[in-house]
Amino acid sequence: MEQVEDRLSNLPKIILHNILSRLPEEDAARTIVLSKAWRETWYTFPNLSFCDSHFIGKPVEDIVGMFPQPMEDLPKTRKDFIDYVKSRLVRFLKQRLAIKKFKLSVHFALAYMSKDVDLCLKFASESGVEVLELFNGIDRDEEGRGECYVLPKSVIEVKSLTKLVLAGRIRFDQSFMNHSSNFFSLRELHLLNVFLEEDDQAIERLISCCPLIETIVLALDGGNMKSLSIHGLQKLKKVGVDGIKEVYIDEASSLKSFYYCCDDLDEEPFKIDFIRCKYLKHLLLRLNSTTIITNKWFLELLPKFPFLERLEIWNCILSETINISSVQLTHLDVSDCSNLIEANIDAPNLLSLSCRFSGFDDSEPVISFLNFSSQLEVFLNIKIDDDFDVFDVKEKMISEE
């Protein structure tokens, strides 16, 4: 039988790398069995992603202790995994290949491997890593302790870094926060449930050392940071904050998206000041269920953001009646908000409305439009009882058209 020519494997390596970058991580790894060319492509692929659960071929639950492995197997399993990671990184160093992305997801107790992880970060740094993502996905080790992995100070010295993502039991030490070097190239900073020293200004100092930062995402557990002040960042485009009681953002003409969440603040009042960000296009507020947003709030907010296109309000208490008027607004989402009965909307360019009515008794929910687009799509989620007449709602909507 005539052998079919493998034209795909003969493509330039840069194209093969581009193909791998578009595949899910597990599928990309499987390409090593296709041919020698694909195997070499995989071993020179600059996006390195390692997850211990994939490495040992077991679900995460087996690692984190719901269905634990024998205790005597854990040290060897950890060593085999981290040795594999180091060997891949050493290969890049020896061949002088650049690493674009290094992602390490660990469900073992990361603190047990701190020296090895430090070495891995060093290897990645020396290979010019641009994107660094480190996930520590376990709350307690196999002996019930909750030690954190302490991020080495050398990470802040990586001049090529454009994106840093840290999640889980990872801690910044004071020397890291007080370091005088800048993240000159950093565009994105994501800190998710990391642990900070008792210093509210620590993150602010870190952010101030990122003159080119465009995206900041902070989701901090336990309320270990009470306030955040962001100023002097001329390139800032997107801010996401979760778990910080007070947030202040000075005039940032480049800021387009602001997400604020305070689910974990119980009944404490929150304060957010972003009024000077007048070019904002996307605002998402996910508030605790005791927070009340009045009709007056909507009436005062929208004129301050004349370019706002997308407004999302989740998980709060609304006035029974809200009035929304905006020429620029294209998407409006009011979800999991109680007490709302009537929404009056004047938004001629609105394309999508998603609204959940709940908390009413005998009153029928009402949505009225003063002006609306012919392309408008409406998605309603209505809590109803056995006596609620859905057909009556449909007839009213038809008659109003």
N, C-alpha and C positions, 0 to 999 in steps of 0.2 A: 504494500500500500504506500502510495506516495505521501511523504511527510508534508504536512501543511506548514507553510512558512510562518514563523512567529514574528510578525511585523511589529506587534505591540512592544515586545521585549527589546526591540532594536531602536526604539525611540530614544532621543537624548535623555540623559538622566534627569535634567531639570524638569522635563515634562512628566517623567515617571514619578518624581517627587511631588509634583503638582497633583497627580492622580491620587497618590497616597494621602495627601492632605485633605482630600474630599471624601475619604472613606471613614467609617467608624473605626475607632482604634483597633478593635479586635479583628475586623476584616482586613485592615491594613497589615497587621502582623501575619495573617495567614498567607499573604502573597509570597512569602519566602519559599513555599512549596511549588510555585509555578515554574520557576526556572532559575538558573544560576544568575541571570541578569536581574531578576526580581529580588533574589536573595541579597545581592550586592546593593541593590537600590534600597532595600529595607535597612541594611546595616550602615548606610550613609545618609539615611533620611534625617534631616536636621531637627525634626519635631519628635523629641523623645518623651514618651509617656509611660510611666511605670505604676502599676497598682498591685499590691501584694495579693489581693483576692484573685486576680487574673493569673498571677504567677503560679500559685499553688493549685489553681483549678478548683477552688472551693468558694461557696458563697460567703459573703461578708459575715453572715450570722455565725459561721463556724469559727471565724477569727475573733470576733468581739465577745464571744463567750455564751451566746444563747445555746449553742450546741458545741461546747468547747472540745478542742483536740486534747490528747493526753499532754499533761504538763511537760513531760520530758521531751516532747517533740518541738515545742515552741522555740527554744534557743537555736536549734539547728535550722528550722524553717526560716527564722529571721535572718540568720547568717547567709543561708543560700540565696535568699531574695536580695539582700543588700550587696552581696558579692556579684550577683548578676548585674545589678544596676551599675556598680563600679566598673565592671569589665566593659560594659557598653560605652561608658564615658571615657575610659582609658583608650579605647579604640579610636575615638574621635580625637583625643589629644595626640596620640602617636601619629595619626595620619594628618594632623593639622587641619581638621575639618571644623567648620563653624557649627555651633548649635544655636538654632533659632529659638527653640522652645524646650524647656525642661520642666516636666510635670511629675511630681512624686506624690502618690496617694497611699497612705499607710494606715492600716487598721490594727497593726501591732502597736504596742506601746512605743511611741517614737523616742521617748526619752532614753530607752534602753539602747538605742542605736545612735545616740547623739554624735559620737565621734565619727562614725561612718557617714552619717548624713552631712556633717560638717565637711567631710572630705568630698562627698558628691557635689555639694554646692561649690566647693573650691574648683573642682574639675570643670563644672559647667561654666563657672565664671571665667576661667582661663580659656575657654573655648568661645568666648564672646556671646554668651547667652543673652537673648533679647527679652524673652518672656519666661518668667519663673513662677511656677505655681506649686505650692506646698500644702498638702492636706493631711491633717492628723485627725483621723476619724474615730478616736476611741476616748471615752471619758475616764475609764479606769483600766489599769493593766490587770494581768492575770492574778496579781496578789492584792488587788483592791485599792491600789494607790493611784493617785491622780496627778502624777508629775507631768510638767510641761516640758516641751522641747524649747530650749533657749536659742533663738535665732542668732547666729554668729555675726559679729560686727562687720566682718569682711563683706557681707552681702551689700551693704550700703556703698561699698567701694567699687561695685561693678558699673563701670562707665557705660556699657552697652545696653543696660537694662531699660526697656521701654514699658514693661508691664510687670507688676508684682502682685501676686494673689496669695494670701495666707489665710488658712481656715483651720479652726479646731484648737486643740491645746498647744498653742505656740505662744511663747512669751518674748516680749522685747525686754532686754535688760537696760539699765540706766545708761550704760556706756554707749549703747546703740543710739538711744534717743539724744544723747548729748554730743554725738559725733559731729564734727565740724564740716565734713564733706557733704556735697550736694548730690542729689539724684538728678544730675544735669539732663539726662535723656528720658527720665520717667514720664510717660504719658498717662498711665493708668495705675491706680492703687486701690486694691480690694483687701480689706481687713475684716474677716468674718469670724466672730466669736473668739478672737484672740484675747490674750490676757495682757493687761497693761500694768505698769507700775502705778502707785498712787500719786499720779501727777496729771491733772486735767489738761495741762498745756503740752504734754508729751507729743500727742498726735499733731497738735497745731505746729509745733516746732518741726516735726518731720515733714508735714505738708509744705511748710514755708521753704523747705530746701528743695522743692520740686518746681522750678520756674516754668516748665513746659507742661505741667500736669493738665490733663483734659477731663479725666474721669476720676472721681473719688467715691468709693462705696464703703461705708462703715456700718457693720452690723455687730454690735457689741452686747454680749450677754451680761446679765447680772447688774446692770446699771453702774458699771465701774468707771463710767465717764459721764459726768453730769452736764457738761456744756461743751460746745464746739463753736469756734469763731474762725471763719475763713475770710481772708482778705489778701489783696495784692496779687491774685492769680489771674493774669490777663488772658490765658488760654483756656480757662475752665469752661467746659461745655455741659457736664453732667455731674450731679451730686445725688447720692443715695444715702440716707441716714436711717438707722434703725436702732432704738434703744438708748438714744441720747435725749435728755429732757429739754435742753435749750440749744437752739441752733441759730447762729447769726451769720449771714452772708452779706458782705458789703457789695457795692456796685460792681457787677460783673457783666459787662455788655455781651460777653460771649456765652453766658450760661443759657442753655436751651432747655434742659430737663432737670427737674427737682423732684425727688421721691422722699417722702418723710413717713416713717412708721413709728408708732409708739405703743404697740400692743402690750408690751411687758411693763408699762409704767403704772399699772393699777389705776388708781383714781387721782394720781398726782397731775396737776395742770402742766401743760407743756407750753413752750414759747418758741415760735419760729419767726424770724425776721429776714425776709428775702425780698421785701418790697422794692428795693432798688434794682433788682434784676428784671428790668422792664421788658427785655426781649425774650422772656421765657415763652416756650412753645408747648411744653408738656409738664403738667403738674399732677402728681399722684399723692394723695394723703390716705394712709391706712391708719386709722386712729383706734384707741381703745373704745370698747362698746359703751362707756359712760360719757364719752365726749359729745357735747351738743354743738351742732352747727346750725346757726339760725339763718333765716332768710336774709337778714341784714348782712350777714357775712358774705353771701353770694353777691348781693348788690354792691358791696364795697370792694370785693376782690376783683371782679372781672374788669372794671375800668382801669385798674392799676396795671393790668397785663394785656395791652391791646393786641399783642401778637399770639396770644394763647390759642392753640389749636386743639389740644387734647386735655380734658379735665377728668380725673378719676377720684372719686370719694368712696372709701370703703369703711365699713365696720364702725359706724358712729350713730348718734341720734340726730335726726334732722327735725326741722320745723315741720308741722303738718303740711304747710304750703311753702314751696320754694319758687322763686322767679329767677330765671336765667336769661340774660340778654347779652349776646355777643355776635359780632359780625364774622370774626375769624374762626370761631369754634367749629371743628369738624367732627370731633368724637367726644361723647359725654357718657360716663359710666358711673352710676350710683348703685353700689352693690352692698348687700348685707347691712343696710342702714334702716333702722326701725323708725316708726312714727310717721313716715311720709305718706300723705294721702293725695296731695295735688301738686303737680309740677306744671308750671307755665313757662314755655320756652319760646324765645324769640331769637332764632339762630338760622338765618337764611342759608348758610353754607354747611349746616350740620348733615353729616353723612351716616353717622351711626349713633344710636341711642340705646344704651343698656340700662335697665332700671328694675329694681326689685322693690315692690310694695309689700309692707308687712306692718303689723301692729294696729290695724284698723279693725273696727267691729262692724257696725251697721253701714258705715260710709263706703261708697264705691270709689275706687281709685280713679283719678282723673289725670290725663295728660292732654294739655292743649298747646297748639302751635300757632303763634301769630304769623310767623313766616317760616317756611321750611323748603328744603330742596326736594326735587322730584326723585332724587336718588337716595333719599333717606331710608335707612333700614332701622327698624325698631325691634328690640329684644326685651320682652317683659317676663319677669318672674314674679308671680302673684300667689301669695298664700290664700287659698280659697277653702270654703267649707262646702257642705253638701247642697246648700241653698244658693250658692253663687251661680248666676246665669252667664255662662261664657258666651252663648249666642247673642245675648243682649249687648255685650261689649262689642262683639263683631258688628252687629247692626248699627250701633252708634258710630263706630269708626267709619263704616261705609257711608252713612248719612252725612258725616262731617266732611267727607271728601267732596 
